[in-house]
Amino acid sequence: MPSPLLDIQKLSVNYGGIQALQAIDLVIQAGEVVTLIGANGAGKTTTLRAISRLIGVRDGHIFYNGKNITRQRAHAVVKLGIAHSPEGRRILARQTVLDNLQLGAYTRSDRLGIKADIEQQFLTFPRLSERRHQLAGTLSGGEQQMLAIARALMSRPKLLLLDEPSLGLAPTIVRELFTSIQTLHTAGVTILLVEQNANLALQYANRGYVLEAGYITLTGNAAELLSDDRVKQAYLG
């Protein structure tokens, strides 16, 4: 088996006096969609924030493409090829759609490439093309989520971290959004997905990890987890 794109080894993270992650191991191969499922407060968002270096690590290591990034700064991690679309979207509401996309490419200096990538995002998310000069804060919730993902893609990541992309969206918009995520995967983007809708996430993922109170308690391919009685009882309703 080739070396993993992402290799998390015995990662522990504290928030104040609370241990949010406790010696977790997680591996992602290039080209996979891997989902991280668990209840609120299990440590899913903390995992993504640790990978993108937005929070400090107490113990353990994070290897990306064979490089130890555990002590890297956040902007350096973006340059290496990791992009993060955070929970709550965090778009710049008073800037236009186009401005948000351009800011997503802040680590790049290739103007022609940036321009081409903006047009690619408009092909991937046609709703954004129609609203390219509209203030981002006036978009619908689904359109804002599309913008958050498109902005993350402007750094040309090899690994995309998606945190709760379906949160607060109508079912029809969620399906449209996940169709776009599938398109990104087909185009070669590796994805680590945190998603409240475990059933939907496992339908699109290759593999999954179950996180409970900071511990990885279960892992397997998506089909196995979908049929696992423990997962069904706890997360699939």
N, C-alpha and C positions, 0 to 999 in steps of 0.2 A: 504493500500500500504506500502511496506517495506521502511525503511529509504533509501534515495538516496546514491549512491556511491559518487557522486560529487554534492555539493549544493553551488552555487555561489549566494550571497545575496548582492544586491545594490553595485556592484563592480565598482569603479571609478579609472582610471589610467591616469596620466598626463605624457606627454613627453615634458619636458621644460614647455613652457607656453600653450601647446596644450592639451586639454582634449581628450584623445584617446578613453576612455571608460567612459560612463556616467550612473552610477547606474544600471548596467545590472543584471538581474536575470537569472540563467540557472541551470537546474537540469538534472542529468543523473542517471538512475537506472542501477544497475549491470546487465550486459549482453546486454545492448543496443549498437547500433551504432547511434550516434547523429551527425548531420552535421551542421556546421555553415557556412552560405553562405552570400555573400555580395560583393560589388564592392571593387576594390583596395583601400586601405586606410580606410576601414570601421571600422577596429579594430580587425579583425579576428586573425591575428598573435599575436597582443598584448594580446588578451584573453588567448591564449595558453601559452605565455611567462609568464603571470601573474600566471597562474595555476602551472606551473613548477618552479615558484619562481626565474625566471631569471631577472625579473624587479620588482620594488617596486609598492606597492598599495597605493593609496591616501586615499580611503574610502572603506568601505564594508568588506565582509568576504568571505573566501573560506573554505568550510568544505569538507574534504575527509574522507569517511568511519566514519563519526561522529566526526572527529577530526578537530579542527580549525588549518589550516596550513597557515594562512594569513601571518604570520611573520617567517615561517620556512625558513631555508637555502635550496638551490637547492639540495644538495647531500642528505639531510635528507628526502626530498620529494621523491627522487628516491628510497630510502630505504623503504619508506612507501608503495610504489607500483605504482608510476606514472612515466611513461617514455615518452619522447618527441622526435619524429623524425622531425627535424626542416626543414623549407623551405630552399631550396638550398643544402640539404643533409648533408653538413658539415662533410663529412668523412675525415679520415686521409689519404691523397693521397699517401704519401710516405711509408705507412705501408701496409702490405698484408691484404687480406680479413680476414684471420685467426686472425691477430693481432687486427684488428678493432673489431671483435667479442669478443675477449678476453677482450679488453678495455671496452666494453659495460657491462661487469660483474664486474666492478671495486669495486662495493659496496659489493660484495660477496666473501666468502672465502671457499666455498664448491667445491673443485677441481673436484671431480667426477661428481657433478651436473652440473658444468660449461661445462665440456667435453660433457656430454650427451645433454645439451642444444645447444651446437654448432652443434652437429650432427642433432638435431631436426631442426635447422635453415637451414641446408643443404637439409633436406627433404622437408621443406616448400618452399625453393628457390633453386631448383636444379642447376640453372645457377651458383650460388655462390659456390656450391660444386665442380664444374668443374674448378673453378678459385681460389680455397682456398689459393694457394701460390702466386697468382698474386698481383702486387701492385694495390691498390684500385684506384689510379688515372688513371690507364690504362683501367678501365672498361668502358663499354658503359653507357650512361645516365640512362637507365632503370636498369642496373645491380647495378649502384651506389645507386639508390633509393631503390632497394631491400636490399642492404647492410645497408643503413641507418635505415630501418625498422627492419631488423634482429638484428642489433646492439642494438637498443632500447629494443627489446624483451629479450636481454640477462640479463636484470635486473629482469626478471620474473614479469612484471607489471600486475596489475589488471586493470589499466586504461592506454590506449595508446593514446597519442596525435599525430595526423598526420597532418602536415602542408603542403598542396599543393603537394601531392605525384605524381600527373600526370604532373606537370609543365615541359614543354619542351620535353615531350615524345611522340613517335609515337603512333597512336591509337591502334595498335595491342599490343604494350608493355603495354599500359594503361590497356587494358582488362585483360592481364595476371596478372598485378599487383593487380587489384581489385579482381580477382579470389583468389589470395593469401590472400588479406585482408578479404574476405568472409570466407576463411578457418580459419583464426585467430579468427574471431567472433564466428564461429561454435565451436571452441575449448574453448570458454569461455572468451575471452579477450573483455573487454568493450572499445569502441573506440569513441573518439571525433575527427571528421574529418573536417578539413578546406580544401576546394577544389574549384578551379576556375571553374571546370566543374559542375555546379549546377545540371544539368540534371542527370549526372552519379552519383553524390553524393546522390541525393534523391532516385535513384533506389536501392542503397545499404543500405540506412539508415532506421532506424525505425521512427525517428523524426528529425525535423530540426528547426533551428532558423535563422531568417533573421536579419542581423546586418547592420545598415545604420548610418554612421557618428557617431559611438560610442554608438548608441542606439539599443536595440532590438525592432524591429518594428512589427515582426510577428513570430508566432510559431505554430506548429501543427505537426500532423503525416506526414510522407513523401508523402503519396498518396494525402493528402489534399493540400500540398504545390505544388506538381507537377501540380495539376489541378487549382490552384489559378491564376486568371487572372493577379493579380499584380506581382506575381512571374514569370509567363510566360513572361510578357512584359519586366520586368527588367532584368531577369537572364537566361531565357531559349531560347531566340531568336525566 
